[in-house]
Amino acid sequence: MSARLAQFDSLLTRRRLGTTHTPARSAHVLRDPWGEPVAEFSRFPSDLDLLKAAHRVQGDDWVGVLADEAQTRNLNAPWRLALLRADRHGQARVCREPGPQWIGAAQASRPGARSAELRRDLCAAAVRQLWQSGWKLIG
């Protein structure tokens, strides 16, 4: 609904300004499960770009890999992709609970595994969860 209102508003603005050309469309649009556009990408987005858009990550927020100590077994904690929201003074919190917002499922990793590979695997798994829950990348 909000996308339709935005489109209608831009149409009225163009008509008022007398411009008849349509702006260039981006190549890829991320849509939530209800079909509303969330983000537009001019090139094919990375998994991390998709997650940042879907979770509305802002400049001071942090996305990274953390050990989920609540699921520790035999001194080996599984790793998860986490989102920590920046403290925005004077504004309502996005999340009620303090601490990380888990973005994806836990994944075991062996000691000595490369952190970049672990992060890439966790991002790919989190994006697969987005697709399973109805998110779509159009374009």
HUFENMO-V88538 format. One record per backbone hydrogen bond with DSSP energy under -0.5 kcal/mol. CO is the residue of the C=O (numbers start at 1). NH is the residue of the N-H. Records with the same first field share a line. If there is no record, write none. Layout:
CO = NH, NH
This chain:
1 = 5
2 = 6
3 = 7
4 = 8
5 = 9
6 = 10
7 = 11
8 = 12
9 = 13
10 = 14
11 = 15
12 = 16
13 = 17
14 = 18, 19
28 = 41
29 = 31, 138
30 = 38, 39
31 = 136
32 = 35
36 = 32
39 = 30
41 = 28
46 = 50
47 = 51
48 = 52
49 = 53
50 = 54
51 = 55
52 = 57
53 = 56
58 = 61
62 = 84
64 = 82
66 = 80
67 = 69
68 = 71, 78
69 = 72
73 = 76
75 = 77
76 = 73
78 = 68
79 = 107
80 = 66
81 = 103, 104
82 = 64
83 = 85, 101
84 = 62
86 = 88
87 = 89
88 = 91
100 = 102
101 = 83
107 = 79
110 = 113
114 = 118
115 = 119
116 = 120
117 = 121
118 = 122
119 = 123
120 = 124
121 = 125
122 = 126
123 = 127
124 = 128
125 = 129
126 = 130
127 = 131
128 = 132
129 = 133
130 = 135
131 = 134
136 = 31, 138
138 = 29
